[in-house]
Amino acid sequence: MPDDALIRRIGEAFDHDLPPVPEHLSAAALDAFQWRRADAVLAELLFDSASDELVGVRGGSNGRRSFRYGAGDFVIRVHLTGSTMIVMIEPPLAVDCRVTSGPDGEVDEYRTDELGELVIDAPEFPVRLELDLPGIDVATPWITG
């Protein structure tokens, strides 16, 4: 397709009156681009069970989704089911953390136990964690489902 025809078709797509974007979607989009804490380091996604192949594992995921993040010398594991969210910090230590969830960005504060573990009711999507690790504040990317 020639460039002129492509540009014309793109222009025609925007000629129609589109309904306004719902406020909650606009707010979620804005939050996604703004850091809640600009000083927090974004944890690196090391594993996502939805996209990474599990070698040597039989059966399906049984409704569980697992993530592994890296930040400095720390590993953060997150397991989500329909009813719970389990967070594990390696090496194990007790840290303050916040769970931001839902379209309104509700924030709940928690503390992992001395083994670096936290088990809570499954939060509403989207969700992300902010952790106060020794020497580094870390935020996970948003988990959207």
Contacts in CASP RR format, 6 or more apart in sequence:
PFRMAT RR
TARGET T0000
AUTHOR 0000-0000-0000
METHOD contacts of the structure
MODEL  1
MPDDALIRRIGEAFDHDLPPVPEHLSAAALDAFQWRRADAVLAELLFDSA
SDELVGVRGGSNGRRSFRYGAGDFVIRVHLTGSTMIVMIEPPLAVDCRVT
SGPDGEVDEYRTDELGELVIDAPEFPVRLELDLPGIDVATPWITG
24 103 0 8 1.000
24 104 0 8 1.000
27 103 0 8 1.000
27 104 0 8 1.000
28 103 0 8 1.000
28 126 0 8 1.000
31 105 0 8 1.000
32 126 0 8 1.000
32 142 0 8 1.000
35 139 0 8 1.000
36 100 0 8 1.000
36 130 0 8 1.000
36 139 0 8 1.000
37 130 0 8 1.000
37 137 0 8 1.000
37 139 0 8 1.000
39 137 0 8 1.000
40 130 0 8 1.000
40 137 0 8 1.000
40 138 0 8 1.000
40 139 0 8 1.000
41 71 0 8 1.000
41 72 0 8 1.000
41 136 0 8 1.000
41 137 0 8 1.000
41 138 0 8 1.000
41 139 0 8 1.000
42 138 0 8 1.000
42 139 0 8 1.000
42 140 0 8 1.000
42 141 0 8 1.000
43 69 0 8 1.000
43 70 0 8 1.000
43 71 0 8 1.000
43 76 0 8 1.000
43 138 0 8 1.000
43 139 0 8 1.000
43 140 0 8 1.000
43 141 0 8 1.000
44 69 0 8 1.000
44 70 0 8 1.000
44 71 0 8 1.000
45 67 0 8 1.000
45 68 0 8 1.000
45 69 0 8 1.000
45 141 0 8 1.000
46 68 0 8 1.000
46 69 0 8 1.000
46 70 0 8 1.000
46 75 0 8 1.000
47 66 0 8 1.000
47 67 0 8 1.000
47 68 0 8 1.000
48 65 0 8 1.000
48 66 0 8 1.000
48 67 0 8 1.000
49 61 0 8 1.000
49 64 0 8 1.000
49 65 0 8 1.000
49 66 0 8 1.000
49 67 0 8 1.000
50 65 0 8 1.000
63 81 0 8 1.000
63 82 0 8 1.000
64 79 0 8 1.000
64 80 0 8 1.000
64 81 0 8 1.000
65 79 0 8 1.000
65 80 0 8 1.000
65 81 0 8 1.000
65 143 0 8 1.000
65 145 0 8 1.000
66 77 0 8 1.000
66 78 0 8 1.000
66 79 0 8 1.000
66 80 0 8 1.000
67 77 0 8 1.000
67 78 0 8 1.000
67 79 0 8 1.000
67 80 0 8 1.000
67 140 0 8 1.000
67 143 0 8 1.000
68 75 0 8 1.000
68 76 0 8 1.000
68 77 0 8 1.000
68 78 0 8 1.000
69 75 0 8 1.000
69 76 0 8 1.000
69 77 0 8 1.000
69 78 0 8 1.000
69 138 0 8 1.000
69 140 0 8 1.000
70 76 0 8 1.000
71 133 0 8 1.000
71 136 0 8 1.000
71 138 0 8 1.000
72 136 0 8 1.000
73 91 0 8 1.000
74 89 0 8 1.000
74 90 0 8 1.000
74 91 0 8 1.000
74 133 0 8 1.000
74 136 0 8 1.000
74 138 0 8 1.000
75 89 0 8 1.000
75 90 0 8 1.000
76 87 0 8 1.000
76 88 0 8 1.000
76 89 0 8 1.000
76 90 0 8 1.000
76 129 0 8 1.000
76 131 0 8 1.000
76 138 0 8 1.000
76 140 0 8 1.000
77 86 0 8 1.000
77 87 0 8 1.000
77 88 0 8 1.000
77 89 0 8 1.000
77 90 0 8 1.000
78 85 0 8 1.000
78 86 0 8 1.000
78 87 0 8 1.000
78 88 0 8 1.000
78 129 0 8 1.000
78 140 0 8 1.000
78 143 0 8 1.000
79 85 0 8 1.000
79 86 0 8 1.000
79 88 0 8 1.000
80 122 0 8 1.000
80 143 0 8 1.000
81 122 0 8 1.000
82 122 0 8 1.000
83 121 0 8 1.000
83 122 0 8 1.000
84 119 0 8 1.000
84 120 0 8 1.000
84 121 0 8 1.000
84 122 0 8 1.000
85 99 0 8 1.000
85 119 0 8 1.000
85 120 0 8 1.000
85 121 0 8 1.000
85 122 0 8 1.000
85 123 0 8 1.000
85 127 0 8 1.000
86 117 0 8 1.000
86 118 0 8 1.000
86 119 0 8 1.000
87 97 0 8 1.000
87 112 0 8 1.000
87 116 0 8 1.000
87 117 0 8 1.000
87 118 0 8 1.000
87 119 0 8 1.000
87 129 0 8 1.000
88 116 0 8 1.000
88 117 0 8 1.000
88 118 0 8 1.000
89 95 0 8 1.000
89 112 0 8 1.000
89 116 0 8 1.000
89 117 0 8 1.000
89 131 0 8 1.000
89 133 0 8 1.000
90 116 0 8 1.000
92 114 0 8 1.000
92 115 0 8 1.000
92 116 0 8 1.000
92 117 0 8 1.000
93 112 0 8 1.000
93 114 0 8 1.000
93 116 0 8 1.000
93 134 0 8 1.000
94 111 0 8 1.000
94 112 0 8 1.000
94 113 0 8 1.000
94 114 0 8 1.000
94 116 0 8 1.000
95 111 0 8 1.000
95 112 0 8 1.000
95 116 0 8 1.000
95 131 0 8 1.000
95 132 0 8 1.000
95 133 0 8 1.000
95 134 0 8 1.000
96 109 0 8 1.000
96 110 0 8 1.000
96 111 0 8 1.000
96 131 0 8 1.000
96 132 0 8 1.000
97 109 0 8 1.000
97 110 0 8 1.000
97 111 0 8 1.000
97 112 0 8 1.000
97 118 0 8 1.000
97 129 0 8 1.000
97 130 0 8 1.000
97 131 0 8 1.000
97 132 0 8 1.000
98 107 0 8 1.000
98 108 0 8 1.000
98 109 0 8 1.000
98 110 0 8 1.000
98 129 0 8 1.000
98 130 0 8 1.000
99 107 0 8 1.000
99 108 0 8 1.000
99 110 0 8 1.000
99 120 0 8 1.000
99 123 0 8 1.000
99 127 0 8 1.000
99 128 0 8 1.000
99 129 0 8 1.000
100 106 0 8 1.000
100 107 0 8 1.000
100 127 0 8 1.000
100 128 0 8 1.000
100 129 0 8 1.000
100 130 0 8 1.000
101 108 0 8 1.000
101 123 0 8 1.000
101 124 0 8 1.000
101 125 0 8 1.000
101 126 0 8 1.000
101 127 0 8 1.000
101 128 0 8 1.000
102 123 0 8 1.000
102 124 0 8 1.000
102 125 0 8 1.000
102 126 0 8 1.000
102 127 0 8 1.000
103 124 0 8 1.000
103 126 0 8 1.000
106 124 0 8 1.000
108 120 0 8 1.000
108 123 0 8 1.000
110 118 0 8 1.000
110 120 0 8 1.000
111 118 0 8 1.000
112 118 0 8 1.000
125 143 0 8 1.000
125 144 0 8 1.000
125 145 0 8 1.000
126 142 0 8 1.000
126 143 0 8 1.000
126 144 0 8 1.000
126 145 0 8 1.000
127 142 0 8 1.000
127 143 0 8 1.000
128 139 0 8 1.000
128 140 0 8 1.000
128 141 0 8 1.000
128 142 0 8 1.000
128 143 0 8 1.000
129 139 0 8 1.000
129 140 0 8 1.000
130 137 0 8 1.000
130 138 0 8 1.000
130 139 0 8 1.000
130 140 0 8 1.000
131 137 0 8 1.000
131 138 0 8 1.000
131 139 0 8 1.000
END
